[in-house]
Amino acid sequence: MKTPELSACHELEALLPAYVERSLPAAEAERVAAHLPDCPGCQLQVNQLRALSNDLDAALPETPRTALRANFMAMLEEQKQLLKPEAAAPTPVPTEAKEAKVVSMWPTAGLNNWLRVAASVVLIATGVLLGRNLHWGSQGGTAGLASNATPNQEAHAQLARALTPANGQVVSASDRIQLVTNTTKETEPGDATVQVLLNTLNFDPNPNVRLATCEALYRLRDDPRVREGLVHALSVQTDPNVQITLIDMVVSMRVRRAVPQLEKLSKRPDALPVVRAQATAGIGKLI
């Protein structure tokens, strides 16, 4: 049987995130404020929440170099043009040319052509494979792309040089944040921008870049791929800032299929107490 103190903690735990954000009704805020002085555990959670909030406020993007932004956007538009239905028959692929193989970074049924192109774009944007030879090949319907291998390879090399400083280091996190922000706009059905952002959310090593990507994806939430991508991201993200942001997003968007992932997250021993509490609160709002 739980003691009154433990029962009060359990009852008020889900209110702590809103208390830190000062969004609780006055009566509930007074309850939390009265409970905190006598509860070190809840005090710790409030301090952790405030620290996370400060980290989010500190993640301010800087303006990237003009050439960097222009080259990235030009490359994205170039790849998106390749995804449109073919207006003419593609040029036959020379028999001696070897077809490159691209491994999808986002597993889906069917492995659509736009998915392979998007994965390649995000590799360039984040600098994961800068300095390596990126072969942009595909199968079946993208024969036209394979036939233009030399021009594409030259374009990719130019972009890699623009993203790589003279000392060989990859593009900074602040530049990547701004690049992600620049891709945020209304998209047409099947637009590659959404998959570029989803791949960035899953594979960029910097949590602030992933947070900026969450914001960009929220603006594109009408695309059905965004909902599926956010549910998947809940299962793989480990940074508490990103976890809390994803929880808020799926709750705000009423993504009920996220409930199983929220249940798992609420029981993960490696998650912070505030993250588990937020996941539990999110479940209550979705079911």
Rosetta blueprint (number, residue, H / E / L):
1 M L
2 K L
3 T L
4 P H
5 E H
6 L H
7 S H
8 A H
9 C H
10 H H
11 E H
12 L H
13 E H
14 A L
15 L L
16 L H
17 P H
18 A H
19 Y H
20 V H
21 E L
22 R L
23 S L
24 L L
25 P L
26 A H
27 A H
28 E H
29 A H
30 E H
31 R H
32 V H
33 A H
34 A H
35 H H
36 L H
37 P H
38 D H
39 C L
40 P H
41 G H
42 C H
43 Q H
44 L H
45 Q H
46 V H
47 N H
48 Q H
49 L H
50 R H
51 A H
52 L H
53 S H
54 N H
55 D H
56 L H
57 D H
58 A H
59 A L
60 L L
61 P L
62 E L
63 T L
64 P L
65 R L
66 T H
67 A H
68 L H
69 R H
70 A H
71 N H
72 F H
73 M H
74 A H
75 M H
76 L H
77 E H
78 E H
79 Q H
80 K H
81 Q H
82 L L
83 L L
84 K L
85 P L
86 E L
87 A L
88 A L
89 A L
90 P L
91 T L
92 P L
93 V L
94 P L
95 T L
96 E L
97 A L
98 K L
99 E L
100 A L
101 K L
102 V L
103 V L
104 S L
105 M L
106 W L
107 P L
108 T L
109 A L
110 G L
111 L L
112 N L
113 N H
114 W H
115 L H
116 R H
117 V H
118 A H
119 A H
120 S H
121 V H
122 V H
123 L H
124 I H
125 A H
126 T H
127 G L
128 V L
129 L L
130 L L
131 G L
132 R L
133 N L
134 L L
135 H L
136 W L
137 G L
138 S L
139 Q L
140 G H
141 G H
142 T H
143 A H
144 G H
145 L H
146 A H
147 S H
148 N L
149 A H
150 T H
151 P H
152 N H
153 Q H
154 E H
155 A H
156 H H
157 A H
158 Q H
159 L H
160 A H
161 R H
162 A H
163 L H
164 T L
165 P L
166 A L
167 N L
168 G L
169 Q L
170 V L
171 V L
172 S L
173 A H
174 S H
175 D H
176 R H
177 I H
178 Q H
179 L H
180 V H
181 T H
182 N H
183 T L
184 T L
185 K L
186 E L
187 T L
188 E L
189 P L
190 G L
191 D L
192 A H
193 T H
194 V H
195 Q H
196 V H
197 L H
198 L H
199 N H
200 T H
201 L H
202 N H
203 F H
204 D L
205 P L
206 N L
207 P H
208 N H
209 V H
210 R H
211 L H
212 A H
213 T H
214 C H
215 E H
216 A H
217 L H
218 Y H
219 R H
220 L L
221 R L
222 D L
223 D L
224 P H
225 R H
226 V H
227 R H
228 E H
229 G H
230 L H
231 V H
232 H H
233 A H
234 L H
235 S H
236 V H
237 Q L
238 T L
239 D L
240 P H
241 N H
242 V H
243 Q H
244 I H
245 T H
246 L H
247 I H
248 D H
249 M H
250 V H
251 V H
252 S H
253 M L
254 R L
255 V L
256 R H
257 R H
258 A H
259 V H
260 P H
261 Q H
262 L H
263 E H
264 K H
265 L H
266 S H
267 K L
268 R L
269 P L
270 D L
271 A L
272 L L
273 P H
274 V H
275 V H
276 R H
277 A H
278 Q H
279 A H
280 T H
281 A H
282 G H
283 I H
284 G H
285 K H
286 L H
287 I L
